[in-house]
Amino acid sequence: MFKRPIHNILTGLGMLGVFCFGWWCWYVFDGSDKAEQRAIEAAEEYVHVTYPDLSLHVADVMYLSLYDPKYYVTMTSRTSTDTEFVIRITRSGKVVDDSYEEDVVSKEHTHQRISDAYNAAVQQFIAPSFSDRIDFMAELPRSTWSDDVELGVDTNDLQIDQPVDVEFYGARYGLLFLHAEDQSYTFEEVMRLLRDVKRVADENSVPFHAITLQITVDGIERYAEGIQYSDLDSPHLLARLKQRLND
């Protein structure tokens, strides 16, 4: 006579357990509104104390659940284009660290903004002329070591929020990645293709320093890097291409 009540009680406890487990999973994976609000308030208080001279506001809040169960609060400046960084905060509202030195002081955002602008100029003014033949990518490499300054932008020379000068940085550091494998070319056709790229770049004032090329020549996929802008008008270009693409 007690089997049904016991069964009902066990069923109810099981359903309660499932509910509690589901709520716990939701909290772990998705956080909570209260915890998010604590994170926002903690971030605002933190920057008010730590960076009082910066005009900052919360731009985004992200919770990474199991990967790193903390809130990532993105702060941006109302007056500085390059001032954006992330503050990591626990669910209880404790600040762990921030990326201000890494992202802003290091000029990482400044360099990335200039590099993105250069790539956008290449995509707008050069790539469309070759859209049926070549895939274009472009970047301004960043110098990592003091003795490699000539190979990439030295971030020590950058200024936060400085204007973008595509011609200046493109001519000194601009690197074009050309990928053309849909058809097979001869070496002579590759030479003409590269000179066409230079011509279009010159006409649109979007210079480059060097080209990295991946292309099929005489039925063989070939690769060469460090093809200099200054080499493209050389009478020896064909011989150099044959050597570089055969290495």
C-alpha beads as a LAMMPS data file, in Angstrom:
LAMMPS data file: protein, C-alpha beads

247 atoms
246 bonds

1 atom types
1 bond types

-500.0 500.0 xlo xhi
-500.0 500.0 ylo yhi
-500.0 500.0 zlo zhi

Masses

1 110.0

Atoms # bond

1 1 1 0.000 0.000 0.000
2 1 1 3.042 2.301 0.377
3 1 1 4.615 1.477 -2.995
4 1 1 2.846 4.238 -4.954
5 1 1 3.671 7.121 -2.511
6 1 1 7.297 5.977 -2.342
7 1 1 7.408 5.785 -6.133
8 1 1 5.967 9.300 -6.391
9 1 1 8.485 10.645 -3.890
10 1 1 11.411 9.053 -5.729
11 1 1 10.083 10.362 -9.031
12 1 1 9.782 13.851 -7.578
13 1 1 13.293 13.712 -6.140
14 1 1 14.606 12.515 -9.493
15 1 1 12.907 15.368 -11.322
16 1 1 14.254 17.828 -8.744
17 1 1 17.733 16.389 -9.216
18 1 1 17.471 16.764 -12.995
19 1 1 16.281 20.359 -12.570
20 1 1 19.126 21.215 -10.183
21 1 1 21.675 19.585 -12.449
22 1 1 20.292 21.458 -15.446
23 1 1 20.374 24.750 -13.555
24 1 1 23.969 24.081 -12.469
25 1 1 24.995 23.284 -16.069
26 1 1 23.290 26.442 -17.296
27 1 1 25.085 28.488 -14.656
28 1 1 28.478 26.950 -15.456
29 1 1 28.136 27.143 -19.223
30 1 1 26.211 30.401 -19.562
31 1 1 26.877 32.300 -16.345
32 1 1 24.081 34.374 -14.842
33 1 1 22.672 37.876 -15.173
34 1 1 23.739 38.775 -11.637
35 1 1 27.277 37.498 -12.155
36 1 1 27.526 39.407 -15.432
37 1 1 26.340 42.587 -13.760
38 1 1 28.910 42.076 -10.985
39 1 1 31.599 41.701 -13.645
40 1 1 30.531 44.920 -15.379
41 1 1 30.497 46.874 -12.137
42 1 1 33.876 45.435 -11.122
43 1 1 35.359 46.377 -14.518
44 1 1 34.047 49.938 -14.314
45 1 1 35.419 50.391 -10.803
46 1 1 38.735 48.825 -11.801
47 1 1 39.381 51.164 -14.740
48 1 1 38.226 54.158 -12.702
49 1 1 40.976 53.415 -10.180
50 1 1 43.653 51.931 -12.456
51 1 1 43.297 54.101 -15.569
52 1 1 41.698 57.341 -14.326
53 1 1 42.992 59.369 -17.285
54 1 1 41.289 57.185 -19.902
55 1 1 37.706 57.724 -21.007
56 1 1 36.494 54.119 -21.078
57 1 1 33.200 52.293 -21.349
58 1 1 32.086 48.657 -21.539
59 1 1 31.770 47.511 -25.141
60 1 1 31.206 43.771 -24.705
61 1 1 30.943 41.042 -22.071
62 1 1 31.741 37.410 -22.820
63 1 1 31.668 34.363 -20.592
64 1 1 33.870 31.448 -21.657
65 1 1 32.386 28.768 -19.369
66 1 1 34.508 25.597 -19.168
67 1 1 37.447 26.972 -21.164
68 1 1 38.098 29.693 -18.590
69 1 1 35.101 30.244 -16.278
70 1 1 35.534 34.003 -16.099
71 1 1 33.928 37.047 -17.624
72 1 1 35.884 38.845 -20.325
73 1 1 34.839 42.487 -20.243
74 1 1 36.000 44.536 -23.238
75 1 1 36.700 48.191 -22.507
76 1 1 37.016 50.781 -25.263
77 1 1 37.827 54.458 -25.285
78 1 1 35.508 57.225 -26.455
79 1 1 38.473 59.295 -27.609
80 1 1 41.159 56.794 -28.690
81 1 1 40.723 54.459 -31.665
82 1 1 43.477 52.087 -30.552
83 1 1 42.544 51.908 -26.868
84 1 1 40.639 48.668 -26.431
85 1 1 41.496 45.902 -24.009
86 1 1 39.963 43.079 -21.991
87 1 1 39.570 42.633 -18.232
88 1 1 39.186 39.103 -16.844
89 1 1 36.832 38.853 -13.896
90 1 1 35.619 35.900 -11.841
91 1 1 31.942 35.136 -11.302
92 1 1 32.257 36.586 -7.816
93 1 1 33.402 39.928 -9.259
94 1 1 37.151 39.690 -8.591
95 1 1 39.456 41.201 -11.224
96 1 1 42.136 38.731 -12.344
97 1 1 44.092 40.796 -14.890
98 1 1 43.768 42.989 -17.971
99 1 1 45.372 43.176 -21.429
100 1 1 46.063 46.928 -21.529
101 1 1 49.856 46.532 -21.706
102 1 1 49.624 43.693 -24.217
103 1 1 47.082 45.289 -26.554
104 1 1 47.488 49.042 -26.213
105 1 1 50.875 49.961 -24.752
106 1 1 52.611 47.413 -27.014
107 1 1 50.984 49.154 -30.054
108 1 1 49.476 45.808 -31.088
109 1 1 46.132 47.437 -31.896
110 1 1 47.853 50.298 -33.700
111 1 1 49.852 47.929 -35.873
112 1 1 46.816 45.749 -36.578
113 1 1 44.728 48.756 -37.592
114 1 1 47.360 49.943 -40.065
115 1 1 47.875 46.421 -41.423
116 1 1 44.110 45.961 -41.856
117 1 1 43.887 49.269 -43.697
118 1 1 46.667 48.196 -46.040
119 1 1 44.987 44.868 -46.765
120 1 1 41.688 46.688 -47.391
121 1 1 43.404 48.977 -49.912
122 1 1 44.926 45.977 -51.710
123 1 1 41.562 44.223 -51.825
124 1 1 39.831 47.342 -53.134
125 1 1 42.319 48.668 -55.664
126 1 1 44.502 45.744 -56.813
127 1 1 42.728 42.427 -56.286
128 1 1 39.644 43.139 -58.466
129 1 1 41.821 43.413 -61.576
130 1 1 42.967 39.820 -61.034
131 1 1 39.887 38.247 -59.465
132 1 1 39.623 35.632 -62.248
133 1 1 43.228 34.488 -61.784
134 1 1 44.693 35.245 -58.367
135 1 1 43.645 35.181 -54.732
136 1 1 45.213 38.089 -52.854
137 1 1 46.171 38.490 -49.221
138 1 1 48.234 41.351 -47.828
139 1 1 49.822 42.345 -44.544
140 1 1 52.396 44.579 -42.944
141 1 1 54.666 42.147 -41.050
142 1 1 55.639 43.121 -37.540
143 1 1 59.284 43.134 -36.554
144 1 1 59.854 40.739 -33.658
145 1 1 63.561 41.167 -33.029
146 1 1 65.609 44.350 -32.962
147 1 1 67.859 43.167 -35.807
148 1 1 64.858 42.357 -38.031
149 1 1 63.464 45.882 -38.220
150 1 1 63.993 46.074 -41.982
151 1 1 61.754 43.016 -42.470
152 1 1 58.740 44.384 -40.633
153 1 1 57.142 47.305 -38.862
154 1 1 58.985 48.268 -35.692
155 1 1 56.156 48.993 -33.240
156 1 1 58.502 51.234 -31.240
157 1 1 58.161 53.719 -34.096
158 1 1 54.367 53.708 -33.995
159 1 1 52.190 56.185 -32.133
160 1 1 48.813 55.249 -30.674
161 1 1 45.972 56.573 -32.892
162 1 1 48.364 57.734 -35.591
163 1 1 46.885 58.245 -39.086
164 1 1 47.199 55.445 -41.610
165 1 1 49.683 56.097 -44.421
166 1 1 49.159 53.217 -46.856
167 1 1 51.796 54.418 -49.320
168 1 1 54.488 54.853 -46.672
169 1 1 54.010 51.499 -44.940
170 1 1 53.153 49.606 -48.120
171 1 1 56.334 50.647 -49.900
172 1 1 58.536 49.734 -46.941
173 1 1 56.869 46.648 -45.521
174 1 1 53.869 45.665 -47.662
175 1 1 53.792 41.930 -48.317
176 1 1 51.462 40.470 -50.939
177 1 1 50.506 36.780 -50.930
178 1 1 49.466 35.637 -54.397
179 1 1 47.823 32.245 -54.800
180 1 1 47.114 31.116 -58.365
181 1 1 46.667 27.390 -58.955
182 1 1 43.489 27.119 -61.002
183 1 1 45.459 26.993 -64.216
184 1 1 49.012 26.289 -65.300
185 1 1 51.291 29.112 -66.383
186 1 1 54.571 29.338 -68.227
187 1 1 57.455 31.238 -66.659
188 1 1 56.941 34.014 -69.203
189 1 1 53.281 34.297 -68.190
190 1 1 54.247 34.481 -64.521
191 1 1 56.636 37.313 -65.313
192 1 1 53.929 39.248 -67.159
193 1 1 51.460 38.564 -64.361
194 1 1 53.767 39.974 -61.692
195 1 1 54.508 43.042 -63.773
196 1 1 50.777 43.565 -64.232
197 1 1 50.379 43.451 -60.447
198 1 1 53.085 46.095 -60.080
199 1 1 51.475 48.272 -62.765
200 1 1 48.042 48.181 -61.100
201 1 1 49.602 48.849 -57.685
202 1 1 51.492 51.861 -59.053
203 1 1 48.430 53.244 -60.813
204 1 1 46.429 53.109 -57.591
205 1 1 49.196 54.294 -55.226
206 1 1 49.066 51.075 -53.202
207 1 1 52.721 49.997 -53.278
208 1 1 54.249 46.838 -51.869
209 1 1 57.690 45.740 -50.771
210 1 1 57.685 42.070 -51.737
211 1 1 55.554 39.213 -53.052
212 1 1 55.126 35.649 -51.881
213 1 1 53.880 33.511 -54.756
214 1 1 52.205 30.105 -54.909
215 1 1 51.441 29.136 -58.491
216 1 1 51.329 26.217 -60.914
217 1 1 54.002 26.480 -63.597
218 1 1 54.273 23.903 -66.386
219 1 1 51.916 21.622 -64.467
220 1 1 53.936 21.734 -61.234
221 1 1 52.866 23.606 -58.101
222 1 1 55.646 26.015 -57.147
223 1 1 56.341 28.449 -54.335
224 1 1 58.635 31.429 -53.911
225 1 1 58.876 34.194 -51.336
226 1 1 60.779 37.457 -51.176
227 1 1 60.175 38.524 -54.786
228 1 1 61.094 42.171 -54.413
229 1 1 59.162 45.070 -55.917
230 1 1 62.468 46.425 -57.192
231 1 1 63.105 43.173 -59.109
232 1 1 59.989 43.374 -61.254
233 1 1 61.404 45.848 -63.791
234 1 1 64.748 44.089 -64.018
235 1 1 65.767 42.668 -67.420
236 1 1 66.889 39.594 -65.475
237 1 1 63.462 38.953 -63.923
238 1 1 62.680 35.872 -66.033
239 1 1 65.941 34.156 -65.105
240 1 1 65.461 34.988 -61.443
241 1 1 61.907 33.643 -61.460
242 1 1 63.051 30.388 -63.018
243 1 1 65.693 30.035 -60.336
244 1 1 63.420 30.979 -57.432
245 1 1 60.448 28.861 -58.554
246 1 1 62.653 25.847 -59.222
247 1 1 64.330 25.905 -55.800

Bonds

1 1 1 2
2 1 2 3
3 1 3 4
4 1 4 5
5 1 5 6
6 1 6 7
7 1 7 8
8 1 8 9
9 1 9 10
10 1 10 11
11 1 11 12
12 1 12 13
13 1 13 14
14 1 14 15
15 1 15 16
16 1 16 17
17 1 17 18
18 1 18 19
19 1 19 20
20 1 20 21
21 1 21 22
22 1 22 23
23 1 23 24
24 1 24 25
25 1 25 26
26 1 26 27
27 1 27 28
28 1 28 29
29 1 29 30
30 1 30 31
31 1 31 32
32 1 32 33
33 1 33 34
34 1 34 35
35 1 35 36
36 1 36 37
37 1 37 38
38 1 38 39
39 1 39 40
40 1 40 41
41 1 41 42
42 1 42 43
43 1 43 44
44 1 44 45
45 1 45 46
46 1 46 47
47 1 47 48
48 1 48 49
49 1 49 50
50 1 50 51
51 1 51 52
52 1 52 53
53 1 53 54
54 1 54 55
55 1 55 56
56 1 56 57
57 1 57 58
58 1 58 59
59 1 59 60
60 1 60 61
61 1 61 62
62 1 62 63
63 1 63 64
64 1 64 65
65 1 65 66
66 1 66 67
67 1 67 68
68 1 68 69
69 1 69 70
70 1 70 71
71 1 71 72
72 1 72 73
73 1 73 74
74 1 74 75
75 1 75 76
76 1 76 77
77 1 77 78
78 1 78 79
79 1 79 80
80 1 80 81
81 1 81 82
82 1 82 83
83 1 83 84
84 1 84 85
85 1 85 86
86 1 86 87
87 1 87 88
88 1 88 89
89 1 89 90
90 1 90 91
91 1 91 92
92 1 92 93
93 1 93 94
94 1 94 95
95 1 95 96
96 1 96 97
97 1 97 98
98 1 98 99
99 1 99 100
100 1 100 101
101 1 101 102
102 1 102 103
103 1 103 104
104 1 104 105
105 1 105 106
106 1 106 107
107 1 107 108
108 1 108 109
109 1 109 110
110 1 110 111
111 1 111 112
112 1 112 113
113 1 113 114
114 1 114 115
115 1 115 116
116 1 116 117
117 1 117 118
118 1 118 119
119 1 119 120
120 1 120 121
121 1 121 122
122 1 122 123
123 1 123 124
124 1 124 125
125 1 125 126
126 1 126 127
127 1 127 128
128 1 128 129
129 1 129 130
130 1 130 131
131 1 131 132
132 1 132 133
133 1 133 134
134 1 134 135
135 1 135 136
136 1 136 137
137 1 137 138
138 1 138 139
139 1 139 140
140 1 140 141
141 1 141 142
142 1 142 143
143 1 143 144
144 1 144 145
145 1 145 146
146 1 146 147
147 1 147 148
148 1 148 149
149 1 149 150
150 1 150 151
151 1 151 152
152 1 152 153
153 1 153 154
154 1 154 155
155 1 155 156
156 1 156 157
157 1 157 158
158 1 158 159
159 1 159 160
160 1 160 161
161 1 161 162
162 1 162 163
163 1 163 164
164 1 164 165
165 1 165 166
166 1 166 167
167 1 167 168
168 1 168 169
169 1 169 170
170 1 170 171
171 1 171 172
172 1 172 173
173 1 173 174
174 1 174 175
175 1 175 176
176 1 176 177
177 1 177 178
178 1 178 179
179 1 179 180
180 1 180 181
181 1 181 182
182 1 182 183
183 1 183 184
184 1 184 185
185 1 185 186
186 1 186 187
187 1 187 188
188 1 188 189
189 1 189 190
190 1 190 191
191 1 191 192
192 1 192 193
193 1 193 194
194 1 194 195
195 1 195 196
196 1 196 197
197 1 197 198
198 1 198 199
199 1 199 200
200 1 200 201
201 1 201 202
202 1 202 203
203 1 203 204
204 1 204 205
205 1 205 206
206 1 206 207
207 1 207 208
208 1 208 209
209 1 209 210
210 1 210 211
211 1 211 212
212 1 212 213
213 1 213 214
214 1 214 215
215 1 215 216
216 1 216 217
217 1 217 218
218 1 218 219
219 1 219 220
220 1 220 221
221 1 221 222
222 1 222 223
223 1 223 224
224 1 224 225
225 1 225 226
226 1 226 227
227 1 227 228
228 1 228 229
229 1 229 230
230 1 230 231
231 1 231 232
232 1 232 233
233 1 233 234
234 1 234 235
235 1 235 236
236 1 236 237
237 1 237 238
238 1 238 239
239 1 239 240
240 1 240 241
241 1 241 242
242 1 242 243
243 1 243 244
244 1 244 245
245 1 245 246
246 1 246 247
